[in-house]
Amino acid sequence: MEVFTSRLTTTLLLMLTDKHRNTLARLASSGTPPLRELQRTRILLTMQKKTIVGLQRKINISHPAIYRCVGKTPAGGIQACLKDAYHSPQTPGISHAAITWAVSIACSKPKDRITSNIVF
């Protein structure tokens, strides 16, 4: 897979191998991936010697989205282009205190957690 740019605002040429093209075609024909992945798949499959404006009109996707998709491709390959990057500056995680609280709630009986005078 190679990306050639000729005046980036006018023409993009993406050279896909048959293996990549078959993978993208399978992904495009299945209905399970999220809409963003299907749009990116259509961008990669359609972008053979097309101008950005022509590509934008043919598949009805904005040109900033096309630039973002194509910009990810040389660095990380097809899979990096299809998937979203994680956006938060911190890694997601549950604190130890939250885990302890959830386990204590899950392991206790409901009548032990009742604080009012209602008895079940």
N, C-alpha and C positions, 0 to 999 in steps of 0.2 A: 504494500500500500504506500503510495506516494502522493503528496499534495503539491501541485504546481500552481503558483499564482502569477497571473499576468495582469498587472495593474489591479490589485485586489478589489477595487470598486467595480470592475467590469466583469472579469472572467475568473472562474475557479475551475480547476481540473483535478479531479481525484482519481487516481489509478487504483482500482480495487482488484485484488486477485479473485479468481473464481471461487475460492473457499470463502472469502469475505462476502462476496456477492450472494452466494447460496445461503450463508448464515443470515444475512440481512433480509433476503427474500422470504425465508422461513419465518423470521420474526415479524415481518410486515404482514404476512398472511394469517398469523395466529391472532386471536382476539384477546389474549391474556395480558400483554404488557400495558403499562400505563400510557396515556395519550402522549405525554412528552417523548417517551421512547419511540412510539410509532411515528411521531413527527420527525424526529431525528433520523430514524431509519429511512423515511421517505426522502429527506434531504440528501443522505448519502447515496441512495440508489438513483436519484434523479439528476444529481449534479455531474453530468458528463458533458463537458464543453458548453455549459450554459452560463449565461450572465446571471448576476445576482438578481436583477430585476425580472428576468425571464423565469428563474427558479421561484422567486417570490410569487409571481403571478400564477405559475403552474400548480404549486402545492399550497398556496394561500397561507404562507408563514412569513412573519416579518423578517426584514433583512438583518436586524441585530441578532435575532435568534439563529439565522443561518451563519453569520460570522462567528457567534459563540460556538456553535456546533463544529464548524470547520476548524476553528482555532484550537480546540481540544484534541483533534484527531492526530496531528503529527506527534504530539508529546506522549499521549497515552494509548493510541490506537483506537480501534473501533469501539471497544468496550468502554473506554474512558469517555468517548463522545456520547454514548447512549445513556450512561448513568449520570445522575446528579451528584455533585460534590457535596460533602457535608458542610453546612453553612455556619454552625455555631463556633465561636472561638474556643470554647471549652469542650472537653470530651463529655458526652452524656454519661451520667452515673447517678446512682442512688446512694445516698449517704448511709453510713453504718447505722446511725440512729433511726433512719427511716426503715431500713430492713428489719431492725430489731422490733420496731413498733408494729410493722405488718405481720411479722411472725407471731408476736404476742397476741394480736387480734385474731389471727387465724387459728391459733391453738387454744384460745379460751372459749368457754361456753358462753352463749348469749346471756344467760341469767347472771353470770359473774360480771358482765359489763354494764348492767342496768344500774343507773344511779337514782332513778325515781322510785316511788313506792309501788309501781305497777309490777305485779308478779305474774309470770306466765305459767 
